[in-house]
Amino acid sequence: MPIDAYYRSYLQVAAVGLLGLGLFGAMIGLAKVLQPRRLSDLKSSIYECGVEPLGDEWSQSQVRYYVFALLFVVFDVEAIFVFPWAVIMGTLSWAALVEMVIFILILAVALLYAVRKGVLRWI
């Protein structure tokens, strides 16, 4: 491959990058120009997930919602690991099976702990 073709490939990557940055800047500029400028008290008020704002801006929220979200992430990551493993399970050794069983048991213990702590109870 000649040197000229080598640098031309970098030039193409740089051109696409500059085009992307240009489009990004154009969209930000267009959004700035087209944004509504009429503010009202209702638009300026504090709004959080359908709960009417009462009193101060700072309020205490329940931790179980965050724990539930973290549990969702943990078991979503589990799915990312288990599904590809299940696809190639026939070609793997017994050691891989034992490792996956240990992995699933650790997650089952975590789920049992969450159930015992009442994290999954919404009422």
Contacts in CASP RR format, 6 or more apart in sequence:
PFRMAT RR
TARGET T0000
AUTHOR 0000-0000-0000
METHOD contacts of the structure
MODEL  1
MPIDAYYRSYLQVAAVGLLGLGLFGAMIGLAKVLQPRRLSDLKSSIYECG
VEPLGDEWSQSQVRYYVFALLFVVFDVEAIFVFPWAVIMGTLSWAALVEM
VIFILILAVALLYAVRKGVLRWI
45 53 0 8 1.000
46 53 0 8 1.000
46 57 0 8 1.000
47 53 0 8 1.000
64 118 0 8 1.000
64 119 0 8 1.000
67 114 0 8 1.000
67 119 0 8 1.000
68 119 0 8 1.000
68 120 0 8 1.000
71 110 0 8 1.000
71 111 0 8 1.000
71 114 0 8 1.000
71 119 0 8 1.000
71 120 0 8 1.000
74 107 0 8 1.000
74 110 0 8 1.000
75 107 0 8 1.000
75 111 0 8 1.000
78 103 0 8 1.000
78 104 0 8 1.000
78 107 0 8 1.000
81 103 0 8 1.000
82 100 0 8 1.000
82 104 0 8 1.000
85 92 0 8 1.000
85 96 0 8 1.000
85 100 0 8 1.000
89 96 0 8 1.000
89 97 0 8 1.000
114 120 0 8 1.000
END
